[in-house]
């Protein structure tokens, strides 16, 4: 078999594997972790914005 033939077979198998993984559902535990991360980031932004407001207020004095 030629190098091109082997490369083509490898490419075909990789593509098939990738497509099968792509079709798998996302695990529930992973979705829960992503949701927790989003909440933590939102809380962090709120805290940072409040801290920025406090710093601006203290500079006016």
C-alpha positions in Angstrom: 0.0 0.0 0.0 1.3 3.5 -0.8 1.9 6.3 1.6 -1.0 8.2 0.1 -3.3 5.1 0.6 -2.3 4.8 4.3 -2.7 8.5 4.8 -6.2 8.4 3.3 -7.2 5.5 5.5 -5.9 7.3 8.6 -7.7 10.5 7.6 -11.0 8.6 7.0 -10.8 6.8 10.3 -9.9 10.0 12.2 -12.8 11.8 10.5 -15.2 9.0 11.4 -14.0 9.0 15.0 -14.3 12.7 15.3 -17.8 12.7 13.9 -18.9 10.0 16.3 -17.5 11.9 19.3 -19.2 15.1 18.1 -22.6 13.4 18.2 -22.2 12.2 21.8 -24.3 14.1 24.3 -22.5 16.4 26.8 -22.3 14.7 30.2 -24.7 16.2 32.8 -21.8 16.6 35.3 -19.9 18.7 32.8 -22.9 20.9 32.1 -23.3 21.4 35.9 -19.7 22.5 36.2 -20.0 24.9 33.4 -23.1 26.4 35.0 -21.2 26.8 38.3 -18.3 28.5 36.5 -20.7 31.0 34.8 -22.3 31.8 38.2 -18.8 32.3 39.8 -17.8 34.6 36.9 -21.0 36.7 37.2 -20.4 37.1 41.0 -16.8 38.0 40.4 -17.9 40.7 37.9 -20.4 42.1 40.3 -17.9 42.3 43.1 -15.3 43.9 40.8 -17.8 46.5 39.6 -18.8 47.3 43.2 -15.2 47.6 44.3 -14.6 50.0 41.4 -17.5 52.1 42.4 -16.2 52.3 46.0 -12.8 53.3 44.8 -14.2 56.1 42.6 -16.3 57.4 45.5 -13.3 57.5 47.8 -11.3 59.5 45.4 -13.8 62.3 45.4 -13.2 63.0 49.0 
